[in-house]
């Protein structure tokens, strides 16, 4: 197997989970209702747990730094998160649409990885299956509920979808290791994942009465997988590392 290919995939997944976990945790205490306050808090905890598990695979299988160092002691340019997860939470409609788009991609990704030839990743995919199923169920429920509400709610959801989709396409930014991952049976590849994702979300969007924006690859917002990030990532990292940066060598 190509170790560099597997490490690249792990970093993409772990960094996405870490950043979206921290972003969604910002709804704690300010959710539109108590149920959502608790739901986003719980899902954020899951995401950060997934990130820790992925960083641990990097540490134990490939000798990378330990999970705490990977999460809190890397420079912005070293992160491989897509730009979708970096964006501020904004209004609830945007956070919900991002949740819907991202978690469907995650569910499908982990579903494909259950058959991965890289055993640690296949094992993790099977372990988190239930958690991600809940995330998708939550996203679908509230996506449909708000999209089929009054005209103001529907318009806001459509606007959020139009804005978020180009960023969501960045989830599937091609990797330099696609051929190696596919050939080694590690992962079916980003193009296949995007295909499955579109097949999954398009009828859900239609059933909610919204219009699926045209999929134009030229408008996909790439860069995050190569270390080119939005203006929002560095301030988030500074906030996340506020305590550890005081004394990076401290033991807790």
Residue frames as qw, qx, qy, qz and C-alpha x, y, z in Angstrom:
[[0.000, 0.886, 0.464, 0.000, 0.00, 0.00, 0.00],
 [0.346, 0.535, -0.030, 0.770, 1.02, 3.60, -0.58],
 [0.409, -0.470, -0.549, 0.558, 1.51, 5.06, 2.90],
 [0.078, -0.133, 0.021, 0.988, 1.54, 8.66, 1.67],
 [0.319, -0.290, -0.579, -0.692, -1.82, 8.12, 0.00],
 [0.512, -0.519, -0.683, 0.046, -3.39, 6.73, 3.17],
 [0.355, -0.365, -0.350, 0.786, -1.93, 9.49, 5.33],
 [0.056, -0.062, -0.243, -0.966, -3.29, 12.15, 3.00],
 [0.450, -0.423, -0.637, -0.462, -6.76, 10.62, 3.20],
 [0.530, -0.480, -0.605, 0.350, -6.59, 10.38, 6.99],
 [0.236, -0.219, -0.165, 0.933, -5.50, 14.00, 7.35],
 [0.218, -0.241, -0.420, -0.847, -8.33, 15.20, 5.09],
 [0.546, -0.483, -0.641, -0.240, -10.92, 13.31, 7.10],
 [0.532, -0.417, -0.501, 0.540, -9.50, 14.14, 10.53],
 [0.163, -0.093, -0.046, 0.981, -9.07, 17.85, 9.83],
 [0.330, -0.358, -0.489, -0.724, -12.60, 18.10, 8.42],
 [0.592, -0.510, -0.624, -0.020, -14.02, 16.41, 11.52],
 [0.459, -0.307, -0.374, 0.746, -11.99, 18.54, 13.94],
 [0.038, 0.010, 0.084, 0.996, -12.90, 21.85, 12.34],
 [0.432, -0.382, -0.500, -0.646, -16.60, 21.14, 11.74],
 [0.577, -0.443, -0.647, 0.226, -16.80, 19.78, 15.28],
 [0.305, -0.287, -0.286, 0.862, -15.47, 23.03, 16.70],
 [0.142, -0.150, -0.302, -0.931, -17.62, 25.13, 14.39],
 [0.507, -0.434, -0.613, -0.422, -20.84, 23.33, 15.30],
 [0.498, -0.377, -0.611, 0.486, -19.99, 23.52, 19.00],
 [0.085, 0.045, -0.084, 0.992, -20.45, 27.28, 18.70],
 [0.448, -0.415, -0.460, -0.645, -24.22, 26.66, 18.72],
 [0.511, -0.338, -0.714, 0.338, -23.97, 25.49, 22.32],
 [0.190, -0.461, -0.438, 0.748, -26.01, 27.89, 24.40],
 [0.198, 0.415, -0.083, -0.884, -27.43, 29.85, 21.46],
 [0.088, 0.178, 0.904, 0.379, -29.39, 27.23, 19.50],
 [0.323, -0.248, -0.304, -0.861, -32.83, 28.23, 18.21],
 [0.787, -0.415, -0.071, -0.451, -34.39, 25.81, 20.69],
 [0.536, -0.583, 0.590, -0.159, -33.09, 23.60, 23.47],
 [0.932, 0.140, 0.334, -0.002, -33.37, 20.44, 21.37],
 [0.684, 0.679, -0.078, 0.255, -31.05, 21.89, 18.73],
 [0.154, -0.838, 0.463, -0.243, -28.67, 23.28, 21.31],
 [0.724, -0.361, 0.579, -0.099, -28.23, 19.75, 22.66],
 [0.895, 0.368, 0.247, 0.054, -28.18, 18.07, 19.24],
 [0.495, 0.800, -0.241, 0.238, -25.42, 20.25, 17.79],
 [0.317, -0.733, 0.559, -0.225, -23.41, 19.90, 21.00],
 [0.846, -0.141, 0.509, -0.070, -23.70, 16.11, 20.89],
 [0.827, 0.527, 0.128, 0.145, -22.82, 15.87, 17.20],
 [0.188, 0.883, -0.377, 0.207, -19.85, 18.20, 17.72],
 [0.562, -0.549, 0.604, -0.136, -18.55, 15.88, 20.40],
 [0.905, 0.190, 0.380, 0.037, -18.89, 12.95, 18.00],
 [0.610, 0.771, -0.088, 0.162, -17.00, 14.78, 15.25],
 [0.054, -0.820, 0.530, -0.208, -14.10, 15.67, 17.51],
 [0.757, -0.289, 0.577, -0.102, -14.04, 12.07, 18.69],
 [0.864, 0.452, 0.200, 0.095, -13.82, 10.92, 15.07],
 [0.331, 0.866, -0.315, 0.202, -10.95, 13.35, 14.51],
 [0.424, -0.657, 0.600, -0.170, -9.11, 11.98, 17.54],
 [0.882, 0.009, 0.472, -0.020, -9.56, 8.42, 16.28],
 [0.733, 0.658, 0.039, 0.168, -8.21, 9.33, 12.84],
 [0.073, 0.860, -0.449, 0.231, -5.25, 11.23, 14.29],
 [0.670, -0.462, 0.567, -0.131, -4.56, 8.21, 16.49],
 [0.913, 0.296, 0.262, 0.104, -4.36, 6.00, 13.40],
 [0.457, 0.823, -0.218, 0.258, -1.82, 8.43, 11.95],
 [0.286, -0.758, 0.523, -0.264, 0.13, 8.23, 15.20],
 [0.752, -0.282, 0.585, -0.117, 0.04, 4.47, 15.77],
 [0.865, 0.349, 0.349, 0.088, 0.23, 3.26, 12.15],
 [0.616, 0.677, 0.049, 0.401, 2.54, 5.84, 10.57],
 [0.640, -0.226, -0.215, 0.702, 4.52, 7.44, 13.38],
 [0.060, 0.686, 0.158, 0.707, 3.00, 10.88, 12.98],
 [0.017, -0.289, 0.495, -0.819, 2.76, 13.18, 16.02],
 [0.008, -0.316, -0.885, 0.342, 0.29, 12.33, 18.77],
 [0.044, 0.685, 0.669, 0.286, -3.35, 13.41, 18.36],
 [0.229, -0.860, -0.263, 0.372, -3.08, 16.47, 20.62],
 [0.318, -0.473, 0.345, 0.745, -0.09, 17.80, 18.70],
 [0.220, 0.256, 0.720, 0.607, -1.77, 17.15, 15.35],
 [0.053, -0.786, -0.607, -0.110, -4.90, 18.97, 16.47],
 [0.250, -0.943, -0.178, 0.127, -3.36, 21.91, 18.32],
 [0.422, -0.689, 0.329, 0.489, 0.23, 22.37, 17.21],
 [0.568, 0.250, 0.554, 0.555, 0.14, 22.57, 13.42],
 [0.004, -0.324, 0.130, 0.937, 0.26, 25.67, 11.26],
 [0.587, 0.492, 0.236, -0.598, -2.75, 26.69, 9.17],
 [0.469, 0.563, -0.530, -0.427, -1.01, 25.65, 5.92],
 [0.033, 0.245, -0.968, 0.035, -0.58, 22.10, 7.26],
 [0.522, 0.241, 0.642, -0.508, -4.33, 21.52, 7.64],
 [0.011, 0.006, 0.822, 0.569, -6.12, 19.62, 4.89],
 [0.262, 0.516, 0.687, -0.439, -9.70, 20.59, 5.78],
 [0.224, 0.527, 0.574, 0.585, -12.02, 21.67, 2.98],
 [0.030, 0.176, -0.108, 0.978, -13.13, 25.29, 3.13],
 [0.499, -0.485, -0.509, -0.507, -16.78, 24.35, 3.76],
 [0.675, -0.479, -0.519, 0.212, -16.06, 23.34, 7.35],
 [0.441, -0.054, -0.230, 0.866, -14.09, 26.50, 8.09],
 [0.098, -0.513, -0.281, -0.805, -16.90, 28.98, 7.43],
 [0.173, -0.109, 0.543, -0.814, -18.49, 30.68, 10.46],
 [0.159, 0.336, 0.911, -0.179, -21.76, 29.21, 11.70],
 [0.134, -0.184, -0.386, -0.894, -23.71, 32.22, 10.42],
 [0.628, -0.119, 0.137, -0.756, -27.48, 31.93, 10.76],
 [0.641, -0.096, 0.724, -0.236, -29.12, 28.62, 11.58],
 [0.812, 0.513, 0.113, -0.253, -30.24, 28.04, 7.99],
 [0.441, 0.711, -0.547, -0.007, -26.63, 28.01, 6.76],
 [0.237, -0.447, 0.827, -0.246, -25.38, 25.75, 9.56],
 [0.758, 0.131, 0.547, -0.331, -28.23, 23.34, 8.90],
 [0.761, 0.617, -0.110, -0.168, -27.58, 23.23, 5.13],
 [0.209, 0.673, -0.703, 0.100, -23.86, 22.72, 5.74],
 [0.507, -0.238, 0.761, -0.327, -24.71, 19.95, 8.21],
 [0.831, 0.361, 0.297, -0.301, -26.95, 18.30, 5.58],
 [0.646, 0.694, -0.312, -0.061, -24.37, 18.50, 2.78],
 [0.062, 0.641, -0.738, 0.203, -21.35, 17.52, 4.86],
 [0.541, -0.235, 0.734, -0.336, -22.86, 14.67, 6.83],
 [0.888, 0.367, 0.148, -0.235, -24.31, 12.96, 3.79],
 [0.540, 0.680, -0.491, 0.073, -20.82, 13.02, 2.29],
 [0.180, -0.522, 0.762, -0.338, -19.36, 11.67, 5.53],
 [0.790, -0.011, 0.491, -0.368, -21.93, 8.88, 5.77],
 [0.859, 0.497, -0.056, -0.105, -21.20, 7.76, 2.24],
 [0.293, 0.712, -0.611, 0.185, -17.44, 8.06, 2.71],
 [0.369, -0.392, 0.767, -0.349, -17.45, 5.91, 5.82],
 [0.876, 0.192, 0.296, -0.329, -19.82, 3.48, 4.13],
 [0.733, 0.600, -0.319, 0.011, -17.30, 2.98, 1.33],
 [0.109, 0.653, -0.679, 0.318, -14.48, 2.70, 3.84],
 [0.792, -0.276, 0.422, -0.344, -16.11, -0.22, 5.65],
 [0.958, 0.246, 0.133, 0.070, -14.71, -2.35, 2.83],
 [0.178, 0.890, -0.418, 0.027, -11.29, -0.66, 2.86],
 [0.879, 0.174, -0.378, 0.234, -8.22, -2.83, 2.56],
 [0.200, 0.439, -0.509, 0.713, -6.61, -0.67, 5.26],
 [0.491, -0.382, -0.779, 0.078, -7.89, -2.46, 8.34],
 [0.209, -0.306, -0.485, 0.792, -7.67, 0.36, 10.92],
 [0.231, 0.098, -0.138, -0.958, -9.78, 2.64, 8.76],
 [0.498, -0.203, -0.713, -0.449, -12.30, -0.09, 7.93],
 [0.415, -0.338, -0.761, 0.367, -12.63, -0.86, 11.64],
 [0.029, -0.261, -0.282, 0.923, -13.22, 2.78, 12.51],
 [0.335, -0.040, -0.433, -0.836, -15.80, 3.11, 9.74],
 [0.518, -0.325, -0.770, -0.180, -17.82, 0.24, 11.18],
 [0.347, -0.307, -0.624, 0.630, -17.47, 1.63, 14.71],
 [0.048, 0.276, 0.159, -0.947, -18.85, 5.10, 13.94],
 [0.072, -0.288, -0.777, -0.555, -21.65, 3.89, 11.66],
 [0.219, -0.661, -0.710, 0.103, -24.38, 4.46, 14.24],
 [0.213, -0.597, -0.177, 0.752, -23.26, 7.94, 15.18],
 [0.025, -0.190, 0.443, 0.876, -23.12, 9.14, 11.60],
 [0.105, -0.433, -0.827, -0.342, -26.50, 7.57, 10.85],
 [0.189, -0.730, -0.533, 0.384, -27.96, 9.76, 13.60],
 [0.163, -0.462, 0.130, 0.862, -26.23, 12.86, 12.20],
 [0.035, -0.079, -0.677, -0.731, -27.77, 12.26, 8.78],
 [0.170, -0.584, -0.791, -0.066, -31.21, 11.55, 10.23],
 [0.191, -0.686, -0.325, 0.623, -31.07, 14.82, 12.18],
 [0.096, -0.308, 0.356, 0.877, -29.92, 16.78, 9.13],
 [0.069, -0.264, -0.791, -0.547, -32.65, 15.32, 6.90],
 [0.166, -0.642, -0.724, 0.190, -35.39, 15.94, 9.44],
 [0.122, -0.732, -0.204, 0.639, -34.69, 19.61, 9.97],
 [0.117, -0.178, 0.534, 0.818, -33.69, 20.26, 6.35],
 [0.086, -0.408, -0.803, -0.425, -37.12, 19.05, 5.23],
 [0.198, -0.694, -0.610, 0.326, -38.96, 20.73, 8.09],
 [0.124, -0.630, -0.019, 0.767, -37.57, 24.19, 7.40],
 [0.074, -0.106, 0.628, 0.768, -37.65, 23.89, 3.61],
 [0.168, -0.444, -0.787, -0.393, -41.35, 23.05, 3.68],
 [0.148, -0.529, -0.534, 0.643, -42.24, 25.77, 6.19],
 [0.255, 0.863, 0.279, -0.335, -43.43, 29.24, 5.26],
 [0.646, 0.718, 0.075, 0.248, -42.17, 31.12, 2.23],
 [0.078, -0.912, 0.374, -0.150, -39.58, 33.07, 4.21],
 [0.690, -0.438, 0.576, 0.027, -38.06, 29.87, 5.62],
 [0.846, 0.343, 0.371, 0.170, -38.05, 28.23, 2.21],
 [0.422, 0.878, -0.086, 0.207, -36.34, 31.23, 0.61],
 [0.295, -0.813, 0.492, -0.097, -33.69, 31.31, 3.31],
 [0.804, -0.182, 0.561, 0.084, -32.98, 27.60, 2.90],
 [0.752, 0.586, 0.224, 0.201, -32.70, 27.96, -0.87],
 [0.163, 0.934, -0.258, 0.184, -30.31, 30.88, -0.47],
 [0.533, -0.633, 0.561, -0.038, -28.19, 28.92, 2.01],
 [0.866, 0.120, 0.466, 0.134, -28.08, 25.94, -0.35],
 [0.580, 0.790, 0.037, 0.196, -27.04, 28.13, -3.28],
 [0.065, -0.896, 0.406, -0.168, -24.23, 29.63, -1.21],
 [0.637, -0.501, 0.581, -0.072, -23.00, 26.41, 0.39],
 [0.940, 0.272, 0.203, -0.029, -22.96, 24.08, -2.60],
 [0.569, 0.723, -0.334, 0.206, -19.74, 25.36, -4.27],
 [0.215, -0.652, 0.643, -0.340, -17.99, 24.99, -0.92],
 [0.845, -0.131, 0.452, -0.255, -19.48, 21.52, -0.47],
 [0.862, 0.495, -0.109, 0.023, -18.02, 20.43, -3.81],
 [0.160, 0.758, -0.573, 0.266, -14.64, 21.20, -2.23],
 [0.777, -0.352, 0.472, -0.221, -15.16, 18.14, -0.02],
 [0.914, 0.219, 0.329, 0.087, -14.37, 16.09, -3.12],
 [0.172, 0.879, -0.397, -0.198, -11.28, 18.01, -4.23],
 [0.927, 0.276, -0.249, 0.052, -9.20, 15.49, -6.21],
 [0.632, -0.663, 0.370, 0.154, -6.20, 13.98, -4.48],
 [0.286, 0.687, -0.635, -0.207, -2.83, 13.37, -6.08],
 [0.163, -0.266, 0.943, -0.120, -3.16, 9.84, -4.70],
 [0.746, 0.158, 0.127, -0.635, -6.55, 8.90, -6.15],
 [0.754, 0.347, -0.513, -0.218, -5.20, 6.17, -8.41],
 [0.262, 0.308, -0.844, 0.352, -3.12, 4.62, -5.65],
 [0.422, -0.065, 0.587, -0.688, -6.01, 4.58, -3.19],
 [0.811, 0.241, -0.031, -0.531, -8.30, 2.95, -5.72],
 [0.650, 0.409, -0.638, -0.059, -5.73, 0.45, -6.95],
 [0.166, 0.250, -0.842, 0.449, -4.87, -0.65, -3.42],
 [0.460, -0.461, -0.730, -0.208, -8.52, -1.01, -2.44],
 [0.235, -0.161, -0.518, 0.806, -8.20, 1.61, 0.29],
 [0.237, 0.565, 0.360, -0.704, -10.88, 4.00, -0.98],
 [0.552, 0.534, 0.613, 0.185, -13.05, 4.27, -4.09],
 [0.367, 0.155, 0.232, 0.888, -11.96, 7.86, -4.73],
 [0.075, 0.386, 0.291, -0.872, -13.40, 11.36, -4.46],
 [0.318, 0.104, -0.487, -0.807, -15.06, 11.31, -7.89],
 [0.399, -0.253, -0.864, -0.170, -17.03, 8.18, -6.98],
 [0.184, -0.401, -0.656, 0.613, -17.94, 9.66, -3.61],
 [0.170, 0.282, -0.003, -0.944, -19.24, 12.86, -5.22],
 [0.376, -0.050, -0.704, -0.601, -21.28, 10.81, -7.67],
 [0.367, -0.359, -0.849, 0.125, -22.93, 8.85, -4.85],
 [0.105, -0.361, -0.424, 0.824, -23.48, 12.04, -2.86],
 [0.271, 0.144, -0.255, -0.917, -25.31, 13.76, -5.70],
 [0.437, -0.187, -0.801, -0.364, -27.47, 10.68, -6.23],
 [0.335, -0.379, -0.765, 0.398, -28.35, 10.76, -2.53],
 [0.074, -0.417, -0.351, 0.835, -29.02, 14.43, -1.85],
 [0.116, -0.018, -0.446, -0.887, -30.68, 15.49, -5.13],
 [0.378, -0.443, -0.724, -0.371, -34.01, 13.70, -4.51],
 [0.373, -0.523, -0.578, 0.504, -34.04, 14.90, -0.89],
 [0.087, -0.254, 0.028, 0.963, -33.61, 18.50, -2.03],
 [0.250, -0.174, -0.594, -0.745, -36.39, 18.04, -4.59],
 [0.410, -0.483, -0.773, -0.025, -38.73, 16.44, -2.06],
 [0.292, -0.500, -0.410, 0.705, -38.18, 19.45, 0.22],
 [0.269, 0.876, 0.399, -0.023, -39.37, 21.72, -2.57],
 [0.201, -0.804, 0.277, 0.487, -35.99, 23.34, -3.22],
 [0.730, 0.671, -0.127, -0.029, -34.05, 23.66, -6.46],
 [0.825, -0.282, 0.221, 0.437, -30.73, 21.86, -6.68],
 [0.080, 0.859, -0.276, -0.424, -28.17, 24.38, -7.96],
 [0.814, 0.542, -0.211, -0.011, -26.41, 23.47, -11.19],
 [0.798, -0.441, 0.274, 0.304, -23.31, 21.40, -10.56],
 [0.535, 0.813, -0.162, 0.161, -20.52, 23.26, -12.30],
 [0.867, -0.208, -0.116, 0.438, -17.08, 21.88, -11.46],
 [0.422, 0.484, -0.040, 0.765, -15.51, 25.19, -12.46],
 [0.307, -0.708, 0.032, -0.635, -17.30, 26.82, -9.52],
 [0.851, -0.380, -0.333, 0.141, -16.20, 24.26, -6.96],
 [0.140, -0.901, 0.318, -0.259, -14.20, 25.94, -4.21],
 [0.925, 0.020, -0.254, 0.283, -10.98, 23.97, -3.93],
 [0.214, 0.742, -0.385, 0.506, -7.70, 24.67, -2.17],
 [0.618, -0.623, 0.305, -0.370, -8.25, 23.44, 1.37],
 [0.992, -0.068, 0.086, 0.065, -6.90, 19.97, 0.64],
 [0.724, 0.404, -0.111, 0.548, -3.64, 21.58, -0.49],
 [0.507, -0.358, -0.322, 0.715, -3.32, 23.97, 2.44],
 [0.028, 0.199, 0.170, 0.965, -4.98, 27.02, 0.89],
 [0.141, -0.498, -0.804, 0.293, -7.71, 28.08, 3.28],
 [0.066, -0.830, -0.388, -0.395, -10.39, 30.66, 3.78],
 [0.077, 0.589, -0.300, 0.746, -9.79, 33.75, 5.89],
 [0.680, -0.530, 0.014, -0.507, -11.73, 32.09, 8.69],
 [0.907, -0.077, -0.392, 0.136, -9.48, 29.15, 9.54],
 [0.464, 0.304, -0.455, 0.696, -6.57, 30.95, 11.19],
 [0.321, -0.446, 0.266, -0.792, -8.76, 32.86, 13.70],
 [0.891, -0.261, -0.148, -0.340, -10.52, 29.60, 14.57],
 [0.825, 0.104, -0.431, 0.351, -7.19, 27.82, 15.11],
 [0.156, 0.429, -0.410, 0.790, -6.02, 30.68, 17.33],
 [0.613, -0.399, 0.132, -0.669, -9.14, 30.28, 19.43],
 [0.952, -0.088, -0.271, -0.116, -8.84, 26.50, 19.56],
 [0.779, 0.126, -0.369, 0.491, -5.20, 26.63, 20.66],
 [0.146, -0.832, 0.114, -0.523, -5.50, 29.52, 23.12],
 [0.746, -0.612, 0.225, -0.133, -4.75, 27.31, 26.12],
 [0.940, -0.016, 0.148, 0.308, -2.18, 24.92, 24.63],
 [0.524, 0.678, -0.055, 0.512, -0.20, 27.79, 23.07],
 [0.380, -0.876, 0.197, -0.223, 0.55, 29.15, 26.54],
 [0.332, -0.572, 0.750, 0.003, 2.83, 26.18, 27.15],
 [0.766, 0.316, -0.411, -0.380, 2.89, 23.64, 24.29],
 [0.452, 0.287, -0.822, 0.193, 5.08, 21.27, 26.33],
 [0.441, -0.295, 0.511, -0.677, 2.76, 21.18, 29.34],
 [0.284, -0.090, -0.951, -0.084, 1.40, 17.82, 30.49],
 [0.520, -0.297, 0.013, -0.800, -2.24, 17.66, 31.51]]
